[in-house]
Amino acid sequence: MRRRQFLTGIAGITACGLSLPAFARRAPLKVGIVGGGIVGASIALHLAEAGADVVLFEKTAPASGATRNSFAWLNAFVADRHYQALRLRSLAAYHALDVPLGLGIIWGGYLNWARDAAEAQIVRANAAQLDGTRFPARMLSAAEFAALDSAIEPGPIAAALFSSIDGHLDPVWATERFLRRARQHGAHTVYPCELQGLRFHQGRLTTALTSTGEIPLERLVVAAGVDTPRILAMAGFELQLRHAPGFLMHSMSLPALTNRICDGPGGVEFKQMADGTLVGGDSPEPPDLPVHAAIRERAMDFPDEALRAWHGTRVLDKIKAFLPGAQAVALDHVTLGFRPMPTDALPIVGAVPGATDVYVAVTHSGVTLAPILGDYVRREVLGEQKVDALTPYRPGRFMAVLRKS
Ligand SMILES: Cc1cc2nc3c(=O)[nH]c(=O)nc-3n(C[C@H](O)[C@H](O)[C@H](O)COP(=O)(O)OP(=O)(O)OC[C@H]3O[C@@H](n4cnc5c(N)ncnc54)[C@H](O)[C@@H]3O)c2cc1C
């Protein structure tokens, strides 16, 4: 409770449903959002709640992109202090939204431990990232580790940290909850509906051309994940994202063992979801092996089922080594996702240079950042406020404007 108050305090933001500045227009602003991932869904909620006339179009189904394939760890681990403050504000925003929206966040914290000197250096560097914040990580002895989480058998510990503010969620469920509340505030969600073109008149956006017809719009928010560059090109703006694949093992369900995000030796990360399944991986990107060559170049599925199953079994076996209570659990499935990864790893948020009715919100860590981006994008798109906290993240830093038709 005390931690929640702290987090809400540092955010200085309003929870959904509290009073917001009056929306001084005769008719609500007509805002389109392209992309029904967690970022687009949060933006739809915040805009609809503030009185905008929102239509969100999604080419497949909600949460079908990076969001579905995300580890969905909510955290503030990053070296850049400004970006870290943004992440902390988003954690606070999640605390405000969790119960009202029924997000079901598991606020179990983050355990990171090392078995040798080289890994211990990384653990200490991770802990140092939170030094000087109001939520520093705590270094743990082996006895403290055991007292904190007896379900985990960590093996020899060269260093261990615990960060109490971290959480995790089911990203598909959370996206659906954001969209449900957005619809309660009058937003329309349309899928399958692919944005295929934009029409401008005298420099102002007038129409979205979609696979289900033309939609008149005054503003468009592009939250299209890895497809964002293709859509921004329609507005004359060139953007490149880094190709960043990642796979995750999902087990069958088992009784509750741990509520932590666990990050152990050998890069093994795992968590247990509210439904009892384990989710985990052991490598931020597919290892540089010939069998991964195609995946490391372009978005695709696993080339064959054998590779998928091999990764799944391999990762599950590693997790079982740290989680004795999971010995009997079987592999369910393995996902392969593609992070919307800006080339400098920082969010890209703001009006598109040369097409100011078009606004972009694309980022890695979009699950962590969705609530704060929803809040900030609402303020800017509705013209309530230019959000200074977004200054380092403007799309103009990648300036390479093509000729806008
Ligand atoms: C393996 C992995 C692990 C991750 N771990 C974490 C983590 O622990 N913590 C964290 O915070 N983040 C994590 N991320 C990143 C996070 O998942 C993403 O940043 C976030 O999901 C992005 O959400 P989004 O809504 O911007 O994009 P997406 O979820 O990709 O949604 C974009 C949507 O736009 C739709 N779309 C695209 N083009 C069009 C079009 N022309 N018309 C209509 N619709 C269109 C797509 O169908 C898609 O549904 C991870 C990602 C991966 C892949």
The ligand as an ORCA input file, in Angstrom:
! r2SCAN-3c Opt
* xyz 0 1
  C      10.055    -11.727    -27.174
  C       9.614    -10.352    -26.688
  C       9.785    -10.019    -25.345
  C       9.414     -8.768    -24.888
  N       9.520     -8.505    -23.552
  C       9.067     -7.320    -23.079
  C       9.054     -7.096    -21.680
  O       9.442     -7.952    -20.887
  N       8.584     -5.893    -21.239
  C       8.125     -4.933    -22.102
  O       7.708     -3.869    -21.655
  N       8.126     -5.138    -23.439
  C       8.576     -6.307    -23.942
  N       8.560     -6.539    -25.275
  C       8.204     -5.454    -26.192
  C       6.715     -5.230    -26.213
  O       6.059     -6.453    -26.367
  C       6.367     -4.296    -27.370
  O       7.100     -3.095    -27.248
  C       4.875     -3.964    -27.359
  O       4.098     -5.134    -27.374
  C       4.546     -3.112    -28.568
  O       3.157     -2.915    -28.584
  P       2.509     -2.146    -29.791
  O       1.067     -2.021    -29.500
  O       3.275     -0.910    -30.065
  O       2.805     -3.072    -31.064
  P       2.132     -4.438    -31.500
  O       1.704     -5.254    -30.375
  O       3.053     -5.068    -32.496
  O       0.810     -3.962    -32.210
  C       0.819     -3.348    -33.473
  C      -0.446     -3.746    -34.183
  O      -0.570     -2.976    -35.373
  C      -1.252     -3.779    -36.315
  N      -1.019     -3.204    -37.652
  C       0.170     -3.102    -38.301
  N      -0.016     -2.525    -39.508
  C      -1.321     -2.251    -39.620
  C      -2.115     -1.665    -40.644
  N      -1.595     -1.241    -41.818
  N      -3.448     -1.550    -40.428
  C      -4.014     -1.981    -39.267
  N      -3.303     -2.550    -38.271
  C      -1.974     -2.688    -38.441
  C      -0.612     -5.144    -36.112
  O      -1.445     -6.180    -36.618
  C      -0.432     -5.204    -34.611
  O      -1.507     -5.874    -33.964
  C       8.890     -7.804    -25.786
  C       8.671     -8.150    -27.111
  C       9.035     -9.411    -27.570
  C       8.766     -9.785    -28.999
*
